[in-house]
C-alpha cells in the first residue's frame, strides 16, 4: 500500500481516510515532507498551521 497525503491538512498516511482530520480527500501526488514531534514548540509547525505531531507533505497536488 502506498502512502497518501491529505489535501486538507497535508498529513501523510496509509489508507483511505486521514487520521488527523478524517478527510477522504487524498492524493498520491505529493512531494517533500516534514516530521513534527512537538507542534507547540515548533516554529515550522506554527508556520504550517500544524497542531498535531506526525508526518506532513510540503506540497500536495
C-alpha positions as MATLAB code, in Angstrom:
seq = 'XXXXXXXXXXXXXXXXXXXXXXXXXXXXXXXXXXXXXXXXXXXXXXXXXXXXXXXXXXXXX';
ca = [
       0.000    0.000    0.000;
       1.415    3.406   -0.925;
       1.430    6.457    1.272;
      -1.064    9.218    0.531;
      -1.294   12.824    1.613;
      -4.418   14.597    2.781;
      -5.398   17.553    0.607;
      -6.788   19.395    3.658;
      -4.122   19.070    6.378;
      -1.232   17.544    4.325;
      -0.814   14.599    6.726;
       0.986   11.581    5.217;
      -0.595    8.186    5.930;
      -1.560    4.777    4.532;
      -5.206    4.014    3.884;
      -8.149    5.963    2.515;
      -9.077    8.332    5.363;
      -6.828   10.894    7.005;
      -6.184   10.020   10.678;
      -5.689   13.702   11.594;
      -8.733   15.468   10.076;
     -10.806   12.432    8.965;
     -10.993   13.717    5.368;
     -11.243   11.312    2.437;
      -9.809   13.885    0.006;
      -6.383   12.320   -0.568;
      -3.671   12.368   -3.216;
      -0.848   10.067   -4.311;
       0.862   13.093   -5.886;
       2.770   14.846   -3.103;
       6.355   15.950   -2.563;
       8.637   16.757    0.343;
       7.762   16.144    3.942;
       8.415   17.387    7.425;
       8.191   15.458   10.692;
       6.686   17.385   13.591;
       7.361   15.925   17.036;
       6.269   18.797   19.290;
       3.938   21.220   17.480;
       3.645   23.571   20.474;
       7.373   24.453   20.411;
       7.961   24.197   16.654;
       8.247   27.350   14.557;
       7.758   25.268   11.416;
       4.525   23.763   12.802;
       3.221   27.228   13.616;
       4.065   28.487   10.113;
       2.306   25.484    8.521;
      -0.651   25.583   10.965;
       0.089   22.079   12.267;
      -1.331   21.273   15.701;
      -0.744   17.502   15.990;
       2.516   15.511   15.813;
       3.130   13.486   12.656;
       4.489   13.495    9.108;
       3.222   16.172    6.724;
       3.697   16.753    2.997;
       5.031   20.122    1.927;
       3.182   20.080   -1.405;
       0.046   18.108   -2.319;
      -1.371   18.143   -5.856;
];
